[in-house]
Amino acid sequence: MPGVEDGVGLTALMVAAARAIETHRPDTLAGDAYAEHFVRTARASATWPVHPAEVPGGDTNPLWGRLGRYFGLRTRVLDDSLTRSAHAGARQVVLLGAGLDTRAFRLDWPLGLVVYEIDRDGVLEFKHRVLDGLSATPAATRRPIAIDLRDDWAQALLGAGFDPAVPTAWLAEGLLLYLPPAAERRLIDTVDHLSAGGSTLAFEVKLGPESPEVRASPIYAATRQQIGIDLLALFDGEPRPDSVGHLRERGWSVTVHTPFDFTRHHGRGPLPEPNDALSSNRWMFAGKSGTHL
């Protein structure tokens, strides 16, 4: 049963380690008290750093410094997007490819909100084992759904009590980068079909194939060398669909940002560099039927 210690599952542990490090920074943008427990529990990541003081080279480390700060910034920005949607009227949150996301436990949710977490059984089983061991209590009603997103996850979501007539805040964080174009199109179509007016969708994409110079980025090299994850081999290399254009055709309003937009806003995070592995990353924020973003 695929879990967090193989394939794309390992990237969930990588992000958890980055969130743990971010949590302990004096200028932290996002706190996740559970992240380091995931990292320490899994054999594959037990020796990875979970505190800035444990990072070789500190912020000059391309993986735990620069990419880690990217994940910390992304966490804060998407936290803000979800809580803003919830306080504006969304009554459901759906985390697509939830991984080791702990937003159901650590964010301030309005009374009555339901958080659905969709991911493979092996990932959720590991997550539950760690959180149960910590006696963690969710801050909203939480409904995990163990299913592969390549299967009929929409029916599983509906079967778990999801109401398509109610405004929903959807999140696809660190997911579409690994999906083939056809799977991304199906996901966007399904989200649109299941979304009432007032729903929002936040998602992350990587634009186009990267040049050889970018593929030689220190971020990719350090990730392979330090933790054995070859991100370039995991990313889907086919041309990406125009999900933004597709959503706009369906009546969604969409804003497109680079991560660096939020670095400038928060005064923290990565800034552009030559031949940058982060330069093609985009964060999209969509609202259905006149939703304000």
N, C-alpha and C positions, 0 to 999 in steps of 0.2 A: 504494500500500500504506500504510494508516494507520499512523502511528508516534507518536513522542513530541511532535511539533511541531504537532499539530492536535487539536481536540476535547478529549476527556477525557485524551488522552495528555499534553497540556500540564500537567495537574495532577500528573503524575508528576515532571516537572521542578520544579514549584513545591515539592513535598514534598522533593525532593532538595536544593534550595537551602536549605530550612528545616533539613534534617539537617546540611548543611555548616555553616551558621551555628551550630547547636547544638554541633557537634563542636568549634568554636573558642571556645565560652564557657568562662570559668574555672570555672563551676559546672555544667558539662555533665552531663546525665543519660544521653546516648547518643553514641557516637562512630561516625562513618562516613567513613573516609578516602577512599572512592570517590565520595562524593556530589558534591563540587565539580567533579570531572572530567566528570561527566554534564552539569552545568550549563554549564560552559565550552565543551564540545564542540558542543552544540546551538546553532544560529544563533538560535533564538527566545529563548534564555535567556542568551546569552553575556555580556550586560551586567548580569545580575541579581547581587545581593550573595551572597557565599558566606562572609562573615566579619562578625562583629558590628560591626566598625569601618566597614564599607561600608554599613550600614543607615542611611538618612536618618532622623534623629530617634531612632535607637536603639530601646529597648524601648517607646517611645511610638508607634512605627509600628504601625498596626493589623494590617498584613499580616505583616511580617517580625519584629515584636515579639510581639504577642499571639498571632496565629495560628501564627507560627513556633514559639513556646514550646509551644503546643498540640501541634504535630507532634513536637516533641522529646520531650515527655512521653509521647505516644502510642507513639512508637518504643520508649522504655524499658519501658513497661508491657507491650507486646506481645513485646518481646525476652524479658522475664522469664517471660511466660506460656509461650512456646515452649520455652525452655530448661528450665523446670520440668517441662513435659510430657515432654520428651525424656529427662531424667534420671530421670523416674518410670516410664519404660518404653516410651514411644512410639518406634517405630523408623523412622517415616516422617514427614516434614513436607510439607504441600501448601500452597503459597502461591497462592491464587486471585486472579487479576488482579495478578500479582507486580510489574508495573511495573519500577521501578528499585531494587527491594529487593535488598540485598546481604547478607542474613542468612546465606546459604550460605557466605559468605567471611569474615564478621567475628565470628560467634558461636562459642562453645566447645561443639562438638557431641560427643556420645559416639561412640566408634568404631563404624563400621558403619551409621550413620544415613544415610538418603537424603532429599535435599531435591528436591521436584518444584516447578518454577516454571511456572505456566500464564499465558500472555498472548498477545496478538496477535503475529504474525510481525514486523511493523515495529518494535514496541517491543523485542522480544528481539534483533533484529538490531542495533539501535543499542546496546543494553546490551552485547552481546558484543563489538562493535567497540571500545567504550571499555575494557572490562575486559581484552580481549586486548592492547590497546595498553599496558596497565599491567602485563602479565604476572601478572595476579591469579590466585591459586590457591585454590580452594574448600577449606573446612575439613571438608567432608562430601562424599559422592557427590552430584553435582548433575545433575539431569535436566530441562532446559528443554523445555516442550511448547508449540509454536506453534499456538494455536487460539483462536478467539473463544469466549468463555464462552456465547454464544448458540447455539453449535453443540454437537455431541455430545462434550463434553470428557471425559466419564466413560470412553468407549471409548478415547479417546486416552491418558488416564491409565493405564488398564489395559494398553494396548499398550506403554507405556513401562516396564512392570515393576512397577507399583503392586500391592501385595498387600492385598486387603480383609480378610484374616484377621489382619492385624497391626495393633496399635494405632497410630493416626495422630494427629498434631497438625495441625489445619486452621487456616488464617488467611485471613480476608477483611477486609483493612485498606483503608479508603477505597474500598470497592467497591460495597456495597449502596446507598449514597446515590444512585448513578447508574443503578441497574437498575430497570426497571418491576416492579410487584408480582409479576406472573406469573413473571418470571425469578428473583426472589428466592425464591419458593416452590419452583421447580424446583431451585435450587441447594441449599436446605436439605434437600429430599427426597433429592437425590443424595448429599449428604454423609452423611445418616443411613443410606442404603442401603449405602454403601461403608465404613462405620465399624464396626470391631470393638469389643467391649467394652474399655474403657480408653482410648478415643480422646477427644480434646478438640477444641473449636471455639471460636475467639475471633473476634468480628466486631463491626463498628461500624455503628450505624444512626442515622438522624435521625428523631425522632418527629414525625409529623403535619405539616400545612402550617403555615408560620410566619406570624405576624401582619405587617401592613404595617410596623409599628414595627421589628420584628426584621429584616425584609427591607431596611430602610434602615440597617442596622448599618454602622459604619465599616469593619468587616472586609470586607464584600462590596464596598463602594464603593472601598476602597483596592486590593483585588485587581483590580477592573476597571481602575482608573486607572493603577496602577503596572505591571501585567504583562499587561493585556488579557484576563484570564480572568473570564468572567461565571459565577460558581459557581451563581447562582440559575437561570440558563438551563440549566446542565448537570444539576442535581439533578432527579430524577424527582419530579413534583409530585403524583402520585396517592397516595391513602391507603395507608399501609404495611401489609403483612400482619403478623399476630401470630406472628412467627417464634419468639419465646420460648415462647409457649403451644404452638406446634406441636412444638417440640423436647421440651417437658415431656410432651406426650401420647405421644411416642415413647420415653419412658423416660430422657431426659437430665435431669440436674440443671443448673440455670442460675442464675448470679448476674448481677445488672444493676447497673452503676455509672455515675455521671456522671464526666466527666474531673476534676471538682473534688475527688472523693474521693481521687484519686491526687495531686493538687496538695497536698492536706493531708498525705498520707502521705509524700511526698518533700520537702515544703517548697519546691517549685519548680513553676512552671507557672501557668496562668491561674486566676483566681478569678471568681466570678459578677459580672456587671455588669447594669445595667438594659437591657432590650431586647437581650439578648445572643444573638449568632449561634451561640454554643456551648451555649446552655442546653438545647436539644433533642437534643444529641448523647448517645448512650448506648454504653457499651462492655460487650459481653456475653461471658461466659465459661461455656462449657457442657462437661459431661463425661458420657460415656455409661457406663451401668451402674456407678454408684457411684464414678466417678472423683473424687478429691479435688481441689478447685480452690484 
